[in-house]
Each structure stands twice: as C-alpha cells, then as structure tokens.
Amino acid sequence: MEKKFYLCGLRPVIVEIYETYENYLALNMQTGVFEQNFRYSHQVTYDPDGDVEELSEQKFNTYVEKLKKERGL
C-alpha cells in the first residue's frame, strides 16, 4: 500500500492506494480522527476548485498536529 497526503482547502486527506482500489480518509474537524470519506476522491483526482495541494508526509503530519492543537483536539 502506498499513501499520499493532501490538503483539500484546509482539510487534511490521506489517500491509501491499494492494488485494486483507493481509500480516502479525511480529518473529522470535530473529533480529530481520520474517517473514510469518498467525497474527496473527485477533488483530489481532478482538482476542480484548484484548491488541492499534495504534501510530503512530514509536512502533512506537522500541519495536522498544528490544526488539532488550534482546535483543541
């Protein structure tokens, strides 16, 4: 499995890439837990709003920790 890390607007999204499918996990901004959310599959793949940025795992993790701290999660 390969993982890619994205920001869709302000929301962190992890894409887990398996041999036969992809799984999309978005950060729940109330709980601080990544949950399956296929809503972001189109946005990540086609970037219709021009608001998707791929990040390194390190930058992604730093952003997530900062966001959780700001939100008290």
PyMOL commands that set and color helices and strands:
alter all, ss='L'
color gray80, all
select helices_A, chain A and resi 39-46+57-71
alter helices_A, ss='H'
color red, helices_A
select strands_A, chain A and resi 2-8+11-17+22-27+34-36+52-55
alter strands_A, ss='S'
color yellow, strands_A
deselect
rebuild
show_as cartoon
